[in-house]
Amino acid sequence: MDQQIAELELRLEQLQPPLERVSTLNQLADHLLYSDPLRCLKLVTEARELAKAHTDQPGLALSLQNQCYVQRILGEHGLSIQAGLQALSLYMELGNRQQEATVLRVLGQIYADLGELPTALDYHLRAIDQFRSLEDQNGEARSLLYAGVTHSHAGDSQEAVNCYRQAIDLLVKLDNVHLQAVAWNSCCVDYAKLGQYAQAYEAGNCAMALFQQTDDRYGVAVTQSSLGEVALRSSDYQQAISLFEAALKGFKESRPDVLNAEMIETLLNLGKAWQQLGNPDQALGWLTRALTEAEKQQLNLLAIGCYQTLAQVYEDKGDPAAALTHYKRYMALHEKVMGENNQRTLANLRVMYETQEAQSESRRQKALREHEQQRFERLTQLRDDFLHHTTHDIKNPLTIIGTSSTLLRMRLKPTDEKIIEYLDQIEYGFTRIRQLLEDMLDLARLETLPALQLESVALQRWLESIVAEVKALAEAKHIHVQLEVLPPDLVIQCHPLRLQQAIVNLLTNAIKYTPEKGLVQIRVVQVENQVRIQVIDNGIGIPPEAIPRLFDRFYRVHNYPVSIEGTGLGLSIVKLAVEQHGGTVKVESEPGQGTVFTLLLPDDV
Ligand code: ADP
């Protein structure tokens, strides 16, 4: 443990990437939660801010969860609840249902600390449901135990016992003997409160046997004290006294330096038992010890019990003055505690109010996000409709212009140079607009494409057919197009149409930007689990300053000696199509020497 802490401290001193630092901070905070809560709070605050700055959502959720734990320990219940709720909604968003259930359980515990038992129960029940749906029996059993304790505090011992019994069934399956013992001990006390003494003894004996089995001396003492309470309630005072005495002995042996609430309560109960047996002197001895400790540790409820019993003992002893003094003390402390309780209730109401505010704010944010999402979907739909309709609206008249000029040329068989020039210009304009339209449509189709439908494609044959497509273009410039696929039977998973578009664009560019009689090559090889496709030309090349913007939409290089037509969209289409296949594209070029475009595609996309 100490070594782990030292290692984590060391790591914090070193430079770490932010996400790793968030994780280290949280791990260390986890170790220091009980031993140094103030330092722990500092660590989680740093983790939280760092995670926020780097939009590390899981790191942020964990930091908030730890903040919730440590602020509970520091007694800052309001802040603790706030952090817990934030962690909860983040885990919900992230779909981390396991952690969601854990935070629900902690929120239940915090509300129980605050005495807000119905809210506490609500969280515990939600946690139980969640753990159950995750089939996490360990989580479910622990939450059932907490729910049981909360029912018990709320005075519903019957429900408490039901929860404990369900927990026990699970704990038996899980073979968790310690928690079984704890659960049986709790059952024992609640059965006694219900007046079901036979069941109470039975449960107590189960707890005892299990604690003995695990050699848990302290657990045995706690159970002896519980069984003593059963005896006291069922008026078996002699039995109660021997059980309480045995419990005290056990407490002393197992934790010699501690005198906690459980032990003080046993002292008080011993006093009560002696008082019932009619031995005020014995009672006085135990009660005085219990009172001294309760006052020292400010355990007001136990002190109240002591004053009340002491007053009765003095009355039994025939000392009305002392009895009155103790009654007065009992009343005064009672009133003080009630006043404090009222104040606490007020403070709790404020926390609850703030919490409700926080919850409604997070609901508002969620609604806002959903609204934004709907708006985005509507806009996308509008844009698609717009593209679809306008391209049709443009395409139809454009086709009329194209065919009309062809018909005109055929009918007129012009010899007049001016008429020929006008017709050439019409046809040139027509081709340009049609190309632009095709490119824009291609881009729009790529962008709105849902998940890619993949097919297995044998590259050699597929590329041969693509080369055939650009054959006419190449032959017109006497450019030789070479294809080489290694190994020749290479197969990839891709969307053939989309990828074909990308390769055709690269090939037409290579042909366009290579002078007559040049050479264009397509080389394909398998490199580990990637396929590398290269389109190589020995053309005019690209100036280095143009490279960074080459894949931008509508970007074109204009300083070539001859003007070459284009839309500036071809390479954007290449990039988008390749990235949709999970691949990358890069370019290397030497002006005057040639250009190489390299596509790297995962072979299983
Ligand atoms: P365009 O329609 O202009 O060809 P692209 O997006 O396909 O649009 O290409 C953008 C620019 O990149 C082109 O204008 C051209 O200057 C340059 N380019 C693309 N491929 C090559 C190549 N193989 N050789 C030289 N320049 C190229």
Boltz pocket constraint, residues with backbone or C-beta under 6 A from the ligand:
constraints:
  - pocket:
      binder: B
      contacts: [[A, 505], [A, 506], [A, 509], [A, 510], [A, 511], [A, 513], [A, 537], [A, 539], [A, 540], [A, 541], [A, 542], [A, 550], [A, 552], [A, 555], [A, 556], [A, 557], [A, 558], [A, 564], [A, 565], [A, 566], [A, 567], [A, 568], [A, 569], [A, 570], [A, 571], [A, 572], [A, 595]]
      max_distance: 6.0
